[in-house]
Amino acid sequence: MRIGLISPYDFAYPGGVTKHITNLSGKLQELGHRTLIIAPLSHNGVVPPPELIPLSCAIVPVRYNGSQARLCLSPFMRQAVRRILRQYPFDVIHLHEPANPTLPRVVLQEVAKLAPETVIVGTFHAYRESYRLSDLEQLLHYAYRTFSRNLAVRLDGRIAVSSLAQEHASRVFPGSYRVIPNGVDVNLFGDTRIVPLPEFRDGLNILFVGRLEARKGVHYLLEAFARVKNVLPQTRLLVVGPHSARGIRSLQSLLRSWGLRDVHFLGYLSEKDLARCYRTAQVLCAPSLGSESFGVVLLEAMAAGLPIVASDIAGYRAIVRHQEEGYLVPPGDGEAIADALITLLRQPELRRSIAARGRITAARYAWDRIAADVLSFYTALYAEKRAQHHKFYQASLLGISQRIEQVN
């Protein structure tokens, strides 16, 4: 199959959707299919995958759901999409975040016009609790839902990465969904040959992976870390993610005011170096406050053999069972986070038993399995659409034949 994977987000900046598309593309290629990724791309030194067709356009950071999305806003985007679709005939177009009103919407409209026989699949990743929407956001959400109904019918198939993502997507695009979760590279993160980072080998290490955004709960982790240091002074906190200099300076100022040391901001890391961080740590902490449809970092930690301390929120409860793969604690509770971390850091045997269960759980989300499920969905939709087109073609021929007979 010739498969086009579409992302609305700047591919030069790491994120869950970008990681998902990159891994899915690689696995589909291993299965013998040709994939191309179409996405905006700024220039920040990151080397994109070779199958990426970059859209050179104005990329604007937009605040949404407590995060910042870098989206393509350009009057020339539609012409670029048309050119790509004419140059590369696809069997399947797979839109990620099809409700996004930028690139996915344009691709959806243009494919319907230029290649109506192409199968169009949408994967919905996002989730946001409805009670977190302001009155203005609820009004805009309702208006957009009404405006988008005509686009929803153009999707031949819908995928949601979790039941929460399905619930959220159904508010805009009601209909039938196939839940196919995010995957994890168990071969990379579970590789026992990976060497830990030598500068952090001694002592105990807590790992945080994510952006320095309020909804990620970093401030509560720092509060918890201060409590941990009082009990286990040999402990460090390793903070990994695409952090801005401004965000780091703000947290460093806070740490100085608290007199808190041994917090290391490692910034954005390649997947291989990230795997080394997991191998270096004794526990992963994910203190998010909400609006998480899934927890890819939780799966990565499990694959690497790390126990987890995570917030007891819906998106994480679907993956982590309390006292099985880790500990679930009330979101925003620094004391509870600290207590769980201290319990795990003090008991190596407990960590090992939890790690063993985590590896079993992570194996269920291996990319080999996830990609096979996605491909199976493609294949079924492709066969169904081909049958529909054949039936339409036969009906058209019959109508023409009948008209010719009437003329004669």
Buried (B, 14 or more C-beta within 10 A) or exposed (E): BBBBBBBBBBBBBBBBBBBBBBBBBBBBBEEEBBBBBBBBBBEEEBEBBEBBBBBBBEBBEEEEBBBBBBBBBBEEBBEBBBEBBEEEEBBBBBBBBBBBBBBBBBBBBBBBEEBEEBBBBBBBBBBBBEEEBEEEBEEEBEEEBEEBEEBBEBBBBBBBBBBBBBBBBBBBBEEEBBBBBBBBBBEBBBBEEBEBBEEBEEEBBBBBBBBBBEBBBBBBBBBBBBBBBEEBEEBBBBBBBBBEEEBBEEBEEBBEEBEBEBBBBBEBBEBEEBBBBBBBBBBBBBBBBBBBBBBBBBBBBBBBBBBBBBBBBBBBBBBBEEBBBBBBBEBBBBEBBBBBBBBBBEEEEBBEEBBEBBBEBBBBBBBBBBBBBBBEBBEBBBEEBEEEEEEEEEEEEEEEEEEEEEEE
